[in-house]
Amino acid sequence: MTFQKPITPQILHKDNVDDVLLSDVRALIPARIERELADSIVHDWGPEERRLFFDTYRAEEQVYILRSVPVSIDQSATIVLSEFELNLPEFYRRDGERLHLSASYLPPSVEEHLRRAFLPHVTPVGGEDAAILAIRLAEAERWSEARVNSYRMLNDTKNYFFYRKSHEHVPGLMLIEVARQAMYHYFYSASGYDRGDVSISMSELDVRFSSYVESTYAVDVLISQTEGIARTMPKFVDKTARFFQNGREVASVRLQGGAMKMPLFKRMRILNFPDSHWFAPSDRVLCNVLVGTDERLSLRADLQMLSLKGVSVRNSAALEGRNDFKSVSIHVDGVGFLSFPIGAFDVSGDRVVLRFDTLSREQSVALKEAIKSHFFFVAREDLASARLSEARPSNSEDRAAPRYAALS
């Protein structure tokens, strides 16, 4: 089985590798497991996997503990952690003069620091061995816990989006984006869905900052199901990302929402715009369109606005006097040319409105998708100003309203 998807822009719903803010993904294995449960699971494993388990864990009364982690720490011995701002109460509960391991999972940096401080003679668990154990636990029928993934946050202080000004700490917005990316990667790795099967629609976002996150030190991000129970192909999404720096939890982000199959999502996301609404193109739309004629000519025209009923272009010598317009093609970045049939046209001053003929279902969907993603609504007052400007002399300094002027 493919247990962990590679971290790519595509799986994070990004287009550029520069936007990836995650690295070093790994599925964590528990720091502690109830002994009775573990024995029942390991009993069904092969000899090599059983050997790996007992090389990784040691028995401590009613639990198995990672060999690289102390089960308890004398409170007086915690001075050895002073250089590393490890907040032990987040992972160990106090019982008299000793602290006892209570956390089920530990951030990799915390586990490594505890090993070096208290068990330096113990060899850390290798990444490949940990991955094998994580897979076998996840496959066990008696194991109901959700996978816990760990990521190392990539923090580039030259990032063009998050560091447009100098920061002495990691911007909170960046942490939210890191959490979102980790949740997408976790979802596609652990839920049973592949990228493109569903759309994840966010309904709630709960963000908590318990401390400033410094740019100087590494940040571990742990993510899992909020309630800690494994889910296969869920319809409801509820995940929490926890940020750890220098052994302390510094932030958490909880995301709730739904997972909707893509065919249903696409049907629900088709917007039915009013016929009277006009839309101005964004920078992702080529400012010129190609107008096809009966003579199979392709005439270039300046695109002004688009609606469900037609295209408004600027009149020009190329269009002047013609009445054989048959099609219009609009180019959208990342989509290509969208072509629509023309059934009629109107000329008003320096505007030509090419009115669509009957559109096929595919053409209608493509038109609505283009408007939804690549055009902006033009208010009625802007349209009125634009129409008024058409009646003025061409050398008028007040030729069009500012918003409409941006279309030309």
N, C-alpha and C positions, 0 to 999 in steps of 0.2 A: 504493500500500500504506500501511496505518497503521503507521508505524515505531515510534512511541512512544505508549503509552497515557497518557491523562491520569492524574494522581495524584489519586485519590479515596479516601475511606474504604473504599468497597466493594471496590476492587481490592487494597487492603492488608489485607482481612479485618477491617475495623473498622466500627463503626456511627456514629461521631461524628467530625465534622471536627476537633474538638479533640484527637483522638488521632493525627492525621497529623503525622509528624515529619520529612517530606521536602519539598523544594521544588526548583525550578530543575533539572529533569532534562534531561540532554543526552547524546546518543551521541557519545563522543569519537572524533576521528580520530587516527591514529597520529602521533607526533612524528617518527618515522623509518620509512621503508619501503625494502626492498631494491629497488634500481633496476631490475634485470632483471624482477622480478615485477611492479612497478608499470607498466613499459612494456608488458608483455604484456596487462595488464588495461585500461589506458587506451586502448590501440590500438583496442579495440572500442567505445569511447564515441563519442557525438556530439560535434560541434565545440564546443558551448557547455560541455559537461561537461569536455572536455579542456582548454579554456581555463581553466576554474575550477580544475582540478587544478594546472596549471602556474603559475597566479597564487597558489596556496596553498603550493606546495612549490618548493624550489630543489634543484638537483642538487649533490651533494657526493661526488665520486668514485663509489663503488658504491652510494650510498643517496640517497634524497630526504629532505630535512629541512624541517620546517615553517618558513616564512619568518620567523615571529615568534620562533623559538627559535635561540640560538647553537649551532652544532655543536660548538664547543670553547671553553673559557674558560681564559685564563691564570690560573694559581693565584694570582698576586699581585693579580689584579683582583677576587678574590672579596670583598675588603673592602667593596665597594659593597653587599654583601648582608647586612652585619652587623646592620642594624636588623631584618631579616626573618630569622628563625632557620631559613633554608633549609639543609637537610642535603644538600649537593650530591652526596656519594657515593651517595645513594639513586638519583640520576638520571644522574650522570656518573662514568665510570671514570677513574682517574688514569693518565696516561702521561707520565712525566717531569715537566716543569713545566706541563703542560697537562691539563685535564680534558675528556674527550670524551663526548658524549651517548651513553648506553647504554640508557636507558629507552625502551620502545616507546610508552608513554602517559604523559602528565603531568597531574596535577590542574590544573584551570583556574586556581586561584590561583597555582600555581607557574609555569605558562606565562606568565601575565600579568606576574608579577614579573620573570621573566627578560627578557621583551620590554622592559619599562620600564627595566631596568637596563642592557641591552646593545644593544638594537635599538629605541630609542624612536621612530625615524623610520618604522618598519614598522607599517602598519595591521593590527590584529588581525583574525583570520578571523571573519566574522560568523556568528551562530548558524544562520541559514538556509542559508548556503553550507556550513558544516560538516555540517549535517544532510543536505544533498544528497549530499555526498561519502561520508558514512557509509552512506547507503542504497545508493549505487552500488557501494561496496566490498563490502557485505554480499551484494549480488545477484550478484557476479562468481563464476563457477564456480571460478576459480583461487584465490579468497580463502577460506582455511579458518579464519581467526582468529575467535574469538568476539567479539561486540560487547562494548565496554567502556562502561558507563553511568556518568555522574557525577551526584551529587546534592549539594545543599546541605542540611545538617542544620538542622532547626528546633529551637532550644533555648530553650524558655520556662521560666525558673526559677520560675514560678508553677505549673508543671504539677502537677496534683493527685496524680498517681501517683508520679512520680519524685522530686519535691522536697517530700516531707512534712516534711523537716527541712532546715535550712540546709546547703548544700554549698559548698565552695570549689572544687569541680571537678564535671564532668559524671559522674553515677553510672554505674558500669559496666553496670548492668542496662538503663539507657536506651540505651547504645550497642548492646547486643544487640538491643533492640527496633528501633532504627534499621536495623540490618543486616537483620533479618527483614523489615521493611517494604520495604527496597530490593530484597531478593531476590525477594519476591513480585511487585513491580512489574516488575523485570527479567524474571522468568520469563514473565509474561503478555505482555510486550512482545516478547520475543526467541525464545520456544520454539516458537511455532506453536499453543499452547493458548490458549483464552479462559478467562476467569474462569468457573468453574462446570463446566468440562470435566473437571477432575481435582481430586483432593485431594493436597496435598503433605504427606507424612508424614516428619517429621524423625527420623533415626536416630542422627546424631552431630553434635555441636557443639563446635568447637575455638575457644576465645577466647584471644587474646593481647593483653596491655596492655604496651606498651613505654614509656609515659609517662602521666602524668596528662593528661586532656583538660580544658582550661580552659573555663569558661563565657564568658569575655571575648571570645575570638576565634572566627572562622568555622571551620567544619569541612567539608571536602570528603569525600565518600564515593564511592570507585570500586569498582564491582562487575563481575565477569565470571565465566565458567566457570573453575574452579580450574586446569584443565589448558590453558586458553586456546584450545580448539578449539570451533568452532560446532557446536551440536547442534539438530536439528529434532525436535520432539515426543519428547523423551527419556523413558525410563522411570526413569532414575536421575538424581538431582539432586546436583550437587557445585559449589557456588559459594563464592566468597570475596569479602568486603567489606573494603576497606582504608580506614582513616580517616587523613586528613592535616590537620594544623593547623600554621600558620606554616611550611609547607614541610617538615614532618617527618612520617613515618608514626608515629602514636601508638597505633594499635590495629588488630587484624585479627580477623575472625570468619569461620570456614569452616563451612558447613552442608552436611551430606550427608543424603540421604534418597531417597524414591521418589515418583514421580508415578503415581497410580492413578486410572483412569477412575472417575467418580462412581458409576455403577450398581454396579460391583464394590465400591467403598469402602462404599457404603451397605449392601450385603449383608453385608460382613464386620463392620460396626460395629453390627449389630443384636445386642444382648446378650440372652441367654436367662437371665433371673433365676430362681432357685429359687422355686417357688410359695409356700414358707413365709416368704419374706422380705417384710418390710414397710418402707415408705419414707416419710419425713416430707417435706412440701413445703418448697421454698425460698421466698424472698421474691418470686420471679417467678410464683408460683402464688396465685391468689385464695384467701383463707382460707374462702370460702363456696362450696358447690356447689349446683346446682339438681337436685332429685330430681323426676322426672316420674312421674305417676300415671295410673291408668286414666281418671280424670276430666279428664285433660289439664291438671291443675294442676302448677305448678312450685313445689315447696316448698324453701325455703332451709334448708341445714344446714351446720354447721361441719365443715370438712374436718379430719380427724386424720391418717390414713395411707392409703397406696395400695399395692396389690400386683398381681400378674398375675391374681389371682382375684377381687379386689373392692376396695371402698372402705370405709374405716372413718370414720364420721361421729359427731358427738356427738348423743345422743338429745335430743329436745326435744318441746315440746307439739305442734308442727306434725306431727311424725312419730308421736307416741304413738297407738297403737291402729289404725294403718293397716297394711294388708297388700297394697296394690295398687301397690307400687313397680315401675315399668317401665323407667326409665332414670336415669342420673346424668350430669351435665355438669360438667366441670372447666375452668376458664379459666386459660390460661397466657399470660403476656405475650409478645407477638410471634408467637403461634401462634393464639390465639383459643380458642373452646370446643371441647373434645373430649367427645363423647357416647358412652356405652356402655350396652348393654341390661342390665337386671337380671333374673335368673332366680329368685333366692331371697334371703332375708335372715335374719340372726340378731340377737337383742337380748341384750346382756350388760351389765347395770348401765346406765351412761349412754352406752354405745356401741351403735351399730347398724352391723353389717357388711353392706353391700349386695354380694351376690355376683353376678358377671357371668354373663349367659347366654352362649351361643356367640358369639364375636366373629368378625367377618369378617377376612380377611387384612389389609386396610387398617386396621381398628380395632386389631388386635393390634400391627402395626408402629407405629402412632401411640402406643399405650400404652407400648410399650417405649422409644420415643424420648423420651417425656415423662419417664419414670422416669430414664433415663440422663442427661438434661440438666437436669432441674428438681427432682429429689428426692434425699434422702439416706437411706442405710440406717439403720434403727433396730436396735440390737443386741438380742439376746435378753434380756439382763438388764434393759434399759429396758422391753421389752414385759412382762416379769414384774412389774416394779414398777408399771407402769401398770394391769395386771389386778388386782393386790393393792389398789391405791388405789380401784378401783371398788367394793370391798366395804366401804369405810370411810364413815362419815357425811359428808354433803356439807359440813359446817362444819369438817372436819378441816384443821388447818394443814399437815399433811403429806400433802396430797391426792395428789400424783403426784411421780414422780421428776423432777428438774430438766429432763432432756432431753425427757421426754414433755410436761412442762408447757408447753414452748415451742410445742407444736403447738396448744394450745387458744387 
